[in-house]
Amino acid sequence: MGQFFQELEEIAEAINRKIDELLPTSFTKNADILFEAIRYSAISASKKIRGFLLVKTADIFNVNREQSLKIAAAIEMIHTYSLIHDDLPAMDNDDYRRGKPSCHKEFGEAIGILAGDALLTYAFEVIASDQDNIDPILRIKIIQEITRAIGIKGMIGGQVIDITSQNMDYDDLKEVHKLKTGALIEASCVAGAIMGHAYSDEILVFREYAGKLGLIFQMVDDLIDEEDDKEKANANLLNLMPIVKIKEEIEELKRAAIQGLKSLSNLNIFNILILVELIDYIANQHK
């Protein structure tokens, strides 16, 4: 796992540098607070799991690293937008994010909303830019994949279900996890495969792997919430299933995801193993 952790750290740092390079520093002096808020939220010490997943999937197909880092940076901008809006008083009303005051607590609610909006729209400006020699057809496919993941059939749809539903059962909550958390994780992996001109059957394997990874990610997050603050762990799986059963399902999802990757043994085995280590790392975060 030593190589894995080194790569995880190095790619997170590279994505931060790419975000810093891509984000404008100013537009007009009267809007400086917006750019400060964007950078405050987007350039962080987080692990950049979605971006890492995209880059390492693209590496399987020997995609140019600068190209994959650019799309990974855009993915992380989109993820950061979702976190900024998630923290707002009308949503989850969280005062802290990534170890510091959330964007709206630091800059005010209006700037928080606008910073999220700006990151979302700028991410697509980055993806649509033709300065990186990415095939225009692939660029369109990537945009289609991401927009599906974050729209009404993905992240936004999951958030609506989350904030409006009462008395959700286990299957309902898994659907929320799949849409709200898993969809962008899945799109990140698939986007990396698209960049590598993957065949449709290969893309399906990556999609199924990342779908399981996304569920594990949120299930582990629920377990960590329970361990950190039992009073705060409300609308999660802990209220619907014993901890031992959740851990069993995490292990089953992990086994199934790894088994699926075995069908890609004709591809770059080193980077396939990195994906195996990634799911193992995520699954063990609660231990």
Helices and strands as residue ranges (DSSP letters): H 2-22, G 29-31, H 32-42, H 49-60, H 65-86, E 96-97, E 100-101, H 103-107, H 109-128, H 136-150, H 155-164, H 170-177, I 178-182, H 183-195, H 200-228, G 237-239, H 243-261, G 262-264, H 269-283
